[in-house]
Amino acid sequence: MDELHCFDPDQPVSIVDRKLPHWSQPGVVCFITFRTHDSLPAETIHHFQEERASWLMNHGIDWRKCDWQTQLKRLSRQTQREFHRTFSRRWHENLDRCCGQCRLAAEENTQDVRESLLHFDEKRYILSNFVIMPNHVHLLVAMKDEYSMHFTMRIVEALHRSPDQSKMCDSRAVLATRWF
């Protein structure tokens, strides 16, 4: 696999269920954001979740049910785009406020994250591009095979097992795996 592709709904897809399902196809570019645990204050997350729940309820979707994402897919494409634009934008605007200790701004931590990202480049995924912000990381990445997303998510889980570290000796340990 030497080239990157866009998602093809007619091709097989691997789905890894976590907080949200993660879909992948070999060679298809994914946009992934990881964040540090303290990058969004609890109050901000709570307010975001309340706004999202209200929006969903106003559109006839019970956000408390585990299939709310399936219910969302039943709405018109335009309404789905409105949902994703609204809440993706708000989520990223909040991240860009650079709350928390901004541990990734420290050069040694930036280097740790960079080395971690590059470690599996061309092995499990093709890393097209990435940017390390003070409290979060954006990736453009394509998985090499159907198992790569699963392994990548397991790595992220392992990397965030010690969120209470007071010192950022291993920046990977404070990455959050929760997405909206």
Z-matrix of the N, CA and C atoms (Angstrom, degrees):
N
C 1 1.442
C 2 1.522 1 108.45
N 3 1.307 2 116.70 1 106.46
C 4 1.451 3 121.42 2 -176.71
C 5 1.511 4 114.04 3 -111.29
N 6 1.318 5 117.87 4 -7.97
C 7 1.452 6 119.04 5 -178.00
C 8 1.519 7 110.90 6 -129.68
N 9 1.314 8 113.99 7 156.76
C 10 1.456 9 121.21 8 -179.14
C 11 1.526 10 109.98 9 -95.31
N 12 1.328 11 115.83 10 148.76
C 13 1.461 12 121.43 11 -176.63
C 14 1.523 13 110.02 12 -133.17
N 15 1.332 14 114.84 13 165.42
C 16 1.458 15 121.67 14 170.65
C 17 1.527 16 108.66 15 -90.99
N 18 1.314 17 116.05 16 159.14
C 19 1.462 18 121.66 17 -179.92
C 20 1.529 19 110.39 18 -57.80
N 21 1.332 20 116.05 19 135.59
C 22 1.463 21 122.50 20 178.49
C 23 1.520 22 108.34 21 -120.45
N 24 1.334 23 118.24 22 106.56
C 25 1.463 24 120.64 23 -177.01
C 26 1.525 25 113.70 24 -63.68
N 27 1.324 26 117.47 25 -14.04
C 28 1.470 27 120.83 26 179.21
C 29 1.521 28 112.89 27 -88.92
N 30 1.322 29 117.47 28 -5.08
C 31 1.464 30 121.73 29 179.53
C 32 1.527 31 110.08 30 -102.50
N 33 1.341 32 117.10 31 157.70
C 34 1.475 33 119.73 32 177.73
C 35 1.527 34 111.17 33 -58.07
N 36 1.321 35 115.07 34 146.79
C 37 1.457 36 120.99 35 -178.92
C 38 1.524 37 108.92 36 -132.61
N 39 1.318 38 116.50 37 142.48
C 40 1.460 39 122.67 38 174.81
C 41 1.522 40 107.45 39 -99.88
N 42 1.333 41 117.14 40 129.60
C 43 1.457 42 121.18 41 -178.98
C 44 1.524 43 108.78 42 -119.90
N 45 1.319 44 115.55 43 120.96
C 46 1.463 45 122.41 44 176.84
C 47 1.517 46 106.57 45 -107.53
N 48 1.331 47 117.10 46 117.57
C 49 1.460 48 120.57 47 -179.02
C 50 1.522 49 110.37 48 -89.46
N 51 1.317 50 114.38 49 127.97
C 52 1.457 51 122.48 50 173.80
C 53 1.513 52 106.00 51 -137.01
N 54 1.323 53 117.67 52 -133.29
C 55 1.465 54 119.69 53 173.99
C 56 1.525 55 109.04 54 -61.79
N 57 1.318 56 115.10 55 -38.70
C 58 1.460 57 123.49 56 173.10
C 59 1.526 58 106.51 57 -129.88
N 60 1.304 59 118.03 58 153.16
C 61 1.467 60 117.45 59 175.28
C 62 1.520 61 110.18 60 -71.53
N 63 1.322 62 116.17 61 142.37
C 64 1.455 63 122.17 62 176.72
C 65 1.520 64 107.67 63 -114.12
N 66 1.293 65 115.78 64 116.89
C 67 1.452 66 121.82 65 -178.25
C 68 1.521 67 108.66 66 -97.43
N 69 1.316 68 116.19 67 140.22
C 70 1.462 69 118.54 68 174.81
C 71 1.521 70 110.19 69 -147.66
N 72 1.306 71 113.37 70 149.90
C 73 1.451 72 123.96 71 172.56
C 74 1.522 73 105.83 72 -133.31
N 75 1.320 74 117.30 73 142.53
C 76 1.467 75 118.63 74 178.42
C 77 1.524 76 111.47 75 -53.96
N 78 1.331 77 115.49 76 128.75
C 79 1.452 78 121.66 77 176.52
C 80 1.511 79 116.18 78 81.53
N 81 1.329 80 117.97 79 -1.97
C 82 1.461 81 121.12 80 -178.26
C 83 1.526 82 109.72 81 -90.37
N 84 1.318 83 115.78 82 130.40
C 85 1.457 84 121.78 83 -176.42
C 86 1.528 85 110.94 84 -70.85
N 87 1.336 86 116.08 85 132.22
C 88 1.467 87 123.37 86 175.95
C 89 1.530 88 107.91 87 -118.59
N 90 1.319 89 116.12 88 146.01
C 91 1.452 90 121.85 89 172.13
C 92 1.523 91 105.99 90 -104.62
N 93 1.316 92 117.06 91 120.04
C 94 1.466 93 122.20 92 -176.49
C 95 1.519 94 108.39 93 -125.90
N 96 1.329 95 115.57 94 137.62
C 97 1.456 96 121.07 95 174.11
C 98 1.520 97 109.01 96 -121.83
N 99 1.328 98 115.88 97 127.94
C 100 1.454 99 122.92 98 171.04
C 101 1.518 100 106.45 99 -109.25
N 102 1.316 101 116.71 100 148.98
C 103 1.456 102 119.05 101 179.43
C 104 1.519 103 109.85 102 -136.01
N 105 1.324 104 116.11 103 156.95
C 106 1.453 105 119.54 104 174.14
C 107 1.531 106 108.19 105 -75.72
N 108 1.311 107 116.38 106 155.59
C 109 1.467 108 120.81 107 -175.89
C 110 1.520 109 113.21 108 -58.90
N 111 1.310 110 116.82 109 -33.51
C 112 1.464 111 119.21 110 -176.11
C 113 1.527 112 112.98 111 -96.49
N 114 1.324 113 117.77 112 11.35
C 115 1.462 114 120.89 113 -174.73
C 116 1.518 115 113.91 114 -69.47
N 117 1.306 116 116.92 115 -23.94
C 118 1.464 117 121.26 116 177.05
C 119 1.526 118 108.35 117 -127.63
N 120 1.318 119 117.46 118 120.89
C 121 1.463 120 119.85 119 177.92
C 122 1.533 121 110.67 120 -59.53
N 123 1.317 122 116.49 121 148.79
C 124 1.470 123 121.50 122 -179.58
C 125 1.525 124 111.21 123 -54.99
N 126 1.319 125 117.00 124 -38.49
C 127 1.462 126 120.87 125 179.94
C 128 1.536 127 110.76 126 -63.84
N 129 1.315 128 116.73 127 -39.64
C 130 1.463 129 121.11 128 178.71
C 131 1.525 130 110.60 129 -64.99
N 132 1.319 131 116.52 130 -44.32
C 133 1.469 132 120.88 131 178.70
C 134 1.519 133 109.93 132 -62.84
N 135 1.329 134 116.48 133 -44.55
C 136 1.469 135 121.05 134 179.94
C 137 1.534 136 110.37 135 -60.37
N 138 1.327 137 117.02 136 -46.03
C 139 1.466 138 121.56 137 179.69
C 140 1.535 139 110.25 138 -62.80
N 141 1.320 140 116.80 139 -43.12
C 142 1.460 141 121.77 140 177.93
C 143 1.534 142 110.22 141 -59.60
N 144 1.324 143 116.61 142 -47.04
C 145 1.464 144 120.51 143 -179.66
C 146 1.528 145 111.82 144 -64.29
N 147 1.333 146 117.07 145 -36.96
C 148 1.470 147 120.25 146 176.84
C 149 1.529 148 111.11 147 -64.78
N 150 1.325 149 116.87 148 -44.63
C 151 1.467 150 120.52 149 178.87
C 152 1.523 151 111.10 150 -62.85
N 153 1.336 152 116.21 151 -42.19
C 154 1.462 153 120.38 152 179.05
C 155 1.514 154 110.42 153 -64.72
N 156 1.329 155 117.73 154 -43.93
C 157 1.474 156 121.61 155 178.87
C 158 1.520 157 110.58 156 -61.26
N 159 1.324 158 116.96 157 -42.09
C 160 1.456 159 121.00 158 179.41
C 161 1.527 160 110.44 159 -63.40
N 162 1.323 161 116.79 160 -45.89
C 163 1.466 162 120.65 161 178.85
C 164 1.533 163 110.08 162 -58.41
N 165 1.328 164 115.50 163 -47.55
C 166 1.468 165 119.96 164 -178.96
C 167 1.523 166 111.18 165 -61.77
N 168 1.338 167 117.32 166 -44.87
C 169 1.468 168 120.57 167 179.51
C 170 1.526 169 110.66 168 -62.64
N 171 1.341 170 117.40 169 -39.13
C 172 1.467 171 121.36 170 177.75
C 173 1.524 172 112.71 171 -64.88
N 174 1.329 173 115.96 172 -17.19
C 175 1.460 174 120.78 173 178.41
C 176 1.538 175 111.27 174 -108.64
N 177 1.341 176 115.92 175 18.83
C 178 1.457 177 120.96 176 174.62
C 179 1.515 178 115.41 177 76.23
N 180 1.320 179 117.33 178 22.55
C 181 1.463 180 121.23 179 -178.45
C 182 1.520 181 109.21 180 -113.78
N 183 1.325 182 116.07 181 126.89
C 184 1.459 183 120.89 182 177.64
C 185 1.527 184 108.29 183 -86.05
N 186 1.314 185 117.03 184 102.40
C 187 1.460 186 123.11 185 -176.05
C 188 1.524 187 112.78 186 -64.63
N 189 1.341 188 117.68 187 -17.08
C 190 1.469 189 120.68 188 -179.13
C 191 1.521 190 112.35 189 -78.73
N 192 1.320 191 117.36 190 -16.19
C 193 1.461 192 120.87 191 179.57
C 194 1.522 193 109.94 192 -82.35
N 195 1.314 194 115.76 193 144.70
C 196 1.462 195 119.79 194 -176.47
C 197 1.531 196 112.55 195 -67.25
N 198 1.327 197 117.64 196 -14.39
C 199 1.468 198 119.33 197 -179.63
C 200 1.527 199 112.77 198 -102.42
N 201 1.337 200 118.23 199 24.43
C 202 1.461 201 119.32 200 -176.74
C 203 1.522 202 111.71 201 -59.82
N 204 1.347 203 116.97 202 -30.80
C 205 1.462 204 119.25 203 179.08
C 206 1.528 205 110.86 204 -68.87
N 207 1.315 206 116.97 205 -35.03
C 208 1.464 207 120.83 206 175.93
C 209 1.517 208 109.63 207 -66.24
N 210 1.332 209 116.07 208 -41.32
C 211 1.464 210 120.13 209 176.68
C 212 1.530 211 110.87 210 -61.08
N 213 1.331 212 116.77 211 -40.45
C 214 1.460 213 121.52 212 179.11
C 215 1.528 214 110.86 213 -60.06
N 216 1.326 215 116.28 214 -38.39
C 217 1.467 216 120.56 215 -179.20
C 218 1.522 217 112.57 216 -66.57
N 219 1.317 218 117.42 217 -16.36
C 220 1.466 219 120.93 218 178.80
C 221 1.526 220 112.31 219 -81.66
N 222 1.323 221 116.80 220 -12.27
C 223 1.460 222 120.88 221 177.35
C 224 1.528 223 109.34 222 -76.24
N 225 1.310 224 116.17 223 165.04
C 226 1.467 225 119.92 224 178.93
C 227 1.527 226 109.60 225 -61.27
N 228 1.320 227 115.36 226 155.18
C 229 1.476 228 119.79 227 178.99
C 230 1.526 229 111.04 228 -58.19
N 231 1.317 230 116.22 229 -38.40
C 232 1.461 231 120.47 230 -179.48
C 233 1.533 232 110.32 231 -63.16
N 234 1.325 233 117.04 232 -42.74
C 235 1.470 234 121.13 233 179.88
C 236 1.523 235 110.28 234 -68.48
N 237 1.331 236 117.27 235 -38.71
C 238 1.463 237 120.37 236 176.45
C 239 1.526 238 110.82 237 -62.23
N 240 1.334 239 116.46 238 -42.70
C 241 1.468 240 120.48 239 178.08
C 242 1.529 241 110.91 240 -62.86
N 243 1.337 242 116.09 241 -39.61
C 244 1.465 243 120.19 242 177.21
C 245 1.531 244 109.94 243 -59.33
N 246 1.325 245 116.32 244 -46.74
C 247 1.460 246 120.83 245 178.93
C 248 1.528 247 110.56 246 -57.94
N 249 1.320 248 116.79 247 -52.49
C 250 1.462 249 120.34 248 -176.09
C 251 1.525 250 112.16 249 -66.42
N 252 1.318 251 117.83 250 -40.43
C 253 1.467 252 119.91 251 177.46
C 254 1.527 253 110.58 252 -62.98
N 255 1.315 254 115.71 253 -47.14
C 256 1.465 255 120.65 254 -177.27
C 257 1.518 256 111.44 255 -60.66
N 258 1.319 257 116.68 256 -51.96
C 259 1.459 258 118.95 257 -172.08
C 260 1.516 259 113.52 258 -84.67
N 261 1.311 260 118.36 259 -29.33
C 262 1.473 261 119.64 260 173.36
C 263 1.518 262 109.85 261 -65.17
N 264 1.331 263 115.95 262 -45.24
C 265 1.469 264 120.12 263 -179.73
C 266 1.528 265 110.47 264 -60.66
N 267 1.330 266 116.89 265 -47.47
C 268 1.475 267 119.88 266 -178.92
C 269 1.520 268 111.39 267 -61.91
N 270 1.328 269 116.17 268 -42.43
C 271 1.470 270 120.74 269 -179.48
C 272 1.529 271 109.55 270 -59.40
N 273 1.323 272 116.73 271 -49.04
C 274 1.462 273 120.51 272 -176.94
C 275 1.523 274 112.45 273 -72.38
N 276 1.316 275 117.88 274 -32.71
C 277 1.465 276 119.86 275 174.31
C 278 1.521 277 110.32 276 -62.16
N 279 1.328 278 116.42 277 -41.21
C 280 1.467 279 120.17 278 177.72
C 281 1.524 280 110.86 279 -65.07
N 282 1.324 281 117.95 280 -42.21
C 283 1.466 282 120.21 281 177.07
C 284 1.523 283 110.92 282 -60.79
N 285 1.315 284 116.03 283 -41.22
C 286 1.465 285 120.22 284 -176.42
C 287 1.521 286 113.40 285 -69.71
N 288 1.323 287 118.06 286 -9.36
C 289 1.473 288 120.59 287 174.64
C 290 1.527 289 111.34 288 -72.75
N 291 1.329 290 115.90 289 -11.28
C 292 1.470 291 122.80 290 176.09
C 293 1.519 292 113.07 291 58.11
N 294 1.331 293 115.17 292 52.46
C 295 1.461 294 119.99 293 175.10
C 296 1.529 295 108.97 294 -78.19
N 297 1.295 296 114.85 295 169.57
C 298 1.453 297 120.68 296 178.79
C 299 1.518 298 111.48 297 84.44
N 300 1.309 299 115.01 298 -167.60
C 301 1.460 300 120.41 299 -176.67
C 302 1.528 301 113.18 300 -79.99
N 303 1.312 302 117.47 301 -8.83
C 304 1.471 303 122.03 302 178.31
C 305 1.529 304 111.16 303 51.53
N 306 1.306 305 114.90 304 49.86
C 307 1.465 306 121.78 305 -176.67
C 308 1.521 307 113.48 306 -62.31
N 309 1.320 308 116.63 307 -25.50
C 310 1.463 309 118.35 308 -177.77
C 311 1.521 310 112.33 309 -77.62
N 312 1.320 311 117.42 310 -5.16
C 313 1.463 312 120.80 311 176.56
C 314 1.530 313 111.57 312 -75.53
N 315 1.333 314 115.82 313 -23.86
C 316 1.468 315 119.80 314 178.85
C 317 1.525 316 109.27 315 -70.05
N 318 1.318 317 116.57 316 132.06
C 319 1.468 318 122.00 317 -175.13
C 320 1.529 319 112.87 318 -54.37
N 321 1.329 320 117.88 319 -43.14
C 322 1.473 321 118.95 320 -178.58
C 323 1.526 322 111.26 321 -65.30
N 324 1.326 323 117.35 322 -34.72
C 325 1.460 324 120.02 323 178.19
C 326 1.527 325 111.32 324 -73.79
N 327 1.322 326 116.05 325 -39.28
C 328 1.458 327 119.90 326 175.37
C 329 1.523 328 109.63 327 -58.49
N 330 1.316 329 115.80 328 -43.94
C 331 1.470 330 120.39 329 -179.75
C 332 1.534 331 110.90 330 -64.56
N 333 1.332 332 118.32 331 -40.70
C 334 1.470 333 121.26 332 177.40
C 335 1.528 334 111.03 333 -58.88
N 336 1.335 335 116.04 334 -46.86
C 337 1.465 336 120.18 335 -179.29
C 338 1.524 337 109.76 336 -65.20
N 339 1.331 338 116.45 337 -44.15
C 340 1.464 339 120.61 338 179.62
C 341 1.530 340 110.50 339 -57.67
N 342 1.320 341 117.16 340 -48.68
C 343 1.471 342 121.15 341 -179.85
C 344 1.527 343 111.11 342 -62.86
N 345 1.322 344 116.51 343 -38.42
C 346 1.463 345 120.16 344 178.67
C 347 1.528 346 111.05 345 -63.82
N 348 1.326 347 116.26 346 -43.30
C 349 1.457 348 120.11 347 179.51
C 350 1.529 349 111.47 348 -64.89
N 351 1.314 350 116.26 349 -41.45
C 352 1.458 351 120.39 350 -176.99
C 353 1.528 352 112.83 351 -75.99
N 354 1.318 353 117.24 352 -18.53
C 355 1.465 354 120.91 353 -176.54
C 356 1.532 355 112.81 354 -56.55
N 357 1.331 356 117.71 355 -43.84
C 358 1.465 357 121.03 356 -178.26
C 359 1.527 358 113.40 357 -100.06
N 360 1.343 359 116.52 358 5.14
C 361 1.462 360 119.48 359 177.64
C 362 1.524 361 108.79 360 -61.46
N 363 1.317 362 115.52 361 132.02
C 364 1.462 363 125.35 362 -177.99
C 365 1.530 364 113.15 363 73.28
N 366 1.331 365 117.78 364 -6.53
C 367 1.467 366 120.29 365 175.47
C 368 1.519 367 110.08 366 -98.00
N 369 1.333 368 116.26 367 -59.00
C 370 1.462 369 121.18 368 179.42
C 371 1.517 370 112.46 369 -105.69
N 372 1.306 371 116.64 370 -23.26
C 373 1.454 372 121.15 371 -178.54
C 374 1.518 373 109.84 372 -151.12
N 375 1.321 374 114.37 373 165.59
C 376 1.457 375 121.08 374 172.40
C 377 1.524 376 105.82 375 -107.62
N 378 1.297 377 115.31 376 115.82
C 379 1.458 378 121.08 377 -179.36
C 380 1.520 379 107.91 378 -88.81
N 381 1.316 380 115.54 379 104.70
C 382 1.463 381 120.22 380 -177.78
C 383 1.518 382 110.72 381 -72.90
N 384 1.334 383 115.81 382 -47.26
C 385 1.452 384 120.65 383 -179.22
C 386 1.516 385 109.00 384 -165.08
N 387 1.313 386 116.81 385 159.54
C 388 1.457 387 120.77 386 174.86
C 389 1.519 388 108.94 387 -155.58
N 390 1.323 389 114.39 388 157.40
C 391 1.460 390 120.80 389 174.14
C 392 1.525 391 107.33 390 -136.62
N 393 1.307 392 115.67 391 132.74
C 394 1.460 393 121.58 392 178.79
C 395 1.520 394 107.58 393 -104.03
N 396 1.317 395 114.90 394 112.11
C 397 1.458 396 122.07 395 178.71
C 398 1.537 397 107.56 396 -92.43
N 399 1.328 398 118.77 397 171.13
C 400 1.465 399 119.83 398 -178.85
C 401 1.528 400 114.66 399 -59.61
N 402 1.360 401 118.09 400 -27.34
C 403 1.462 402 119.43 401 -177.09
C 404 1.529 403 113.41 402 -135.01
N 405 1.331 404 117.34 403 9.64
C 406 1.463 405 120.04 404 177.15
C 407 1.524 406 110.16 405 -161.17
N 408 1.334 407 114.71 406 167.99
C 409 1.459 408 121.54 407 -177.22
C 410 1.522 409 108.42 408 -132.92
N 411 1.323 410 116.92 409 134.68
C 412 1.462 411 122.52 410 174.20
C 413 1.526 412 108.33 411 -109.87
N 414 1.329 413 116.23 412 137.08
C 415 1.460 414 121.55 413 177.73
C 416 1.515 415 110.79 414 -127.26
N 417 1.305 416 116.37 415 143.78
C 418 1.456 417 123.29 416 162.84
C 419 1.521 418 104.18 417 -113.12
N 420 1.318 419 115.28 418 112.81
C 421 1.462 420 119.73 419 -171.11
C 422 1.523 421 109.92 420 -142.77
N 423 1.308 422 116.14 421 147.85
C 424 1.467 423 121.72 422 175.33
C 425 1.522 424 107.97 423 -121.35
N 426 1.326 425 116.17 424 128.40
C 427 1.459 426 120.76 425 178.61
C 428 1.529 427 109.49 426 -74.46
N 429 1.325 428 115.80 427 143.26
C 430 1.471 429 119.27 428 -176.95
C 431 1.520 430 112.96 429 -80.78
N 432 1.328 431 116.33 430 -28.53
C 433 1.463 432 118.39 431 -179.96
C 434 1.523 433 108.67 432 -151.20
N 435 1.325 434 116.24 433 179.84
C 436 1.465 435 120.60 434 -174.53
C 437 1.524 436 113.56 435 -67.35
N 438 1.317 437 118.19 436 -18.02
C 439 1.466 438 121.22 437 -178.08
C 440 1.520 439 113.03 438 -93.34
N 441 1.324 440 117.00 439 -14.15
C 442 1.460 441 120.57 440 -173.67
C 443 1.516 442 113.53 441 -62.16
N 444 1.335 443 118.33 442 -40.33
C 445 1.464 444 120.17 443 179.53
C 446 1.525 445 109.41 444 -62.79
N 447 1.318 446 116.96 445 -43.52
C 448 1.465 447 120.81 446 178.96
C 449 1.532 448 109.97 447 -58.76
N 450 1.328 449 117.32 448 -48.63
C 451 1.457 450 120.22 449 -179.58
C 452 1.522 451 111.71 450 -65.50
N 453 1.314 452 116.79 451 -39.20
C 454 1.458 453 120.55 452 179.02
C 455 1.523 454 110.57 453 -62.47
N 456 1.336 455 117.77 454 -43.23
C 457 1.460 456 120.97 455 178.85
C 458 1.530 457 110.84 456 -65.79
N 459 1.314 458 117.67 457 -35.76
C 460 1.475 459 120.44 458 176.55
C 461 1.519 460 111.06 459 -65.38
N 462 1.306 461 116.51 460 -38.21
C 463 1.462 462 120.21 461 177.34
C 464 1.519 463 109.55 462 -62.93
N 465 1.329 464 117.02 463 -45.44
C 466 1.461 465 120.70 464 179.68
C 467 1.521 466 109.86 465 -61.08
N 468 1.336 467 117.41 466 -41.31
C 469 1.469 468 120.04 467 177.28
C 470 1.524 469 110.24 468 -59.40
N 471 1.313 470 116.63 469 -45.66
C 472 1.467 471 120.20 470 -179.94
C 473 1.521 472 111.07 471 -63.90
N 474 1.309 473 116.33 472 -36.70
C 475 1.452 474 120.51 473 -177.96
C 476 1.522 475 113.08 474 -70.01
N 477 1.301 476 117.32 475 -21.38
C 478 1.473 477 117.74 476 -175.52
C 479 1.520 478 112.46 477 -109.03
N 480 1.321 479 118.30 478 18.28
C 481 1.465 480 120.97 479 -177.76
C 482 1.522 481 114.24 480 -68.83
N 483 1.303 482 118.40 481 -19.30
C 484 1.471 483 120.56 482 -176.73
C 485 1.518 484 111.34 483 -118.60
N 486 1.333 485 117.74 484 63.07
C 487 1.462 486 119.62 485 -175.38
C 488 1.515 487 114.71 486 -69.70
N 489 1.331 488 117.32 487 -13.17
C 490 1.458 489 119.17 488 -175.51
C 491 1.527 490 112.43 489 -94.13
N 492 1.307 491 117.90 490 11.36
C 493 1.455 492 119.32 491 178.77
C 494 1.520 493 109.92 492 -61.69
N 495 1.308 494 115.69 493 130.39
C 496 1.455 495 118.47 494 179.40
C 497 1.521 496 110.88 495 -81.82
N 498 1.313 497 117.00 496 -29.14
C 499 1.457 498 120.61 497 178.28
C 500 1.521 499 108.58 498 -108.19
N 501 1.274 500 116.11 499 141.00
C 502 1.455 501 121.07 500 -177.23
C 503 1.519 502 109.66 501 -91.76
N 504 1.345 503 117.05 502 62.21
C 505 1.453 504 118.43 503 178.65
C 506 1.520 505 110.30 504 -77.23
N 507 1.324 506 117.83 505 -24.79
C 508 1.459 507 121.62 506 174.58
C 509 1.518 508 107.28 507 -130.69
N 510 1.305 509 116.14 508 97.04
C 511 1.465 510 121.14 509 -174.67
C 512 1.504 511 111.99 510 -57.66
N 513 1.311 512 117.05 511 -27.53
C 514 1.464 513 120.16 512 -178.10
C 515 1.523 514 111.26 513 -66.40
N 516 1.313 515 117.93 514 -21.61
C 517 1.462 516 120.68 515 -176.14
C 518 1.521 517 113.20 516 -75.34
N 519 1.309 518 118.08 517 -10.74
C 520 1.457 519 118.94 518 -178.68
C 521 1.525 520 113.15 519 -110.21
N 522 1.316 521 117.01 520 9.54
C 523 1.455 522 118.93 521 178.96
C 524 1.515 523 109.93 522 -74.81
N 525 1.303 524 116.74 523 133.94
C 526 1.447 525 122.04 524 178.68
C 527 1.517 526 110.18 525 -88.18
N 528 1.313 527 116.50 526 147.75
C 529 1.456 528 119.95 527 179.02
C 530 1.516 529 111.15 528 -110.74
N 531 1.316 530 117.49 529 12.60
C 532 1.461 531 119.90 530 179.16
C 533 1.509 532 109.29 531 -91.38
N 534 1.293 533 114.55 532 128.28
C 535 1.450 534 120.37 533 173.24
C 536 1.500 535 106.46 534 -115.58
N 537 1.307 536 116.97 535 164.42
C 538 1.448 537 119.48 536 -178.02
C 539 1.502 538 109.95 537 -77.15
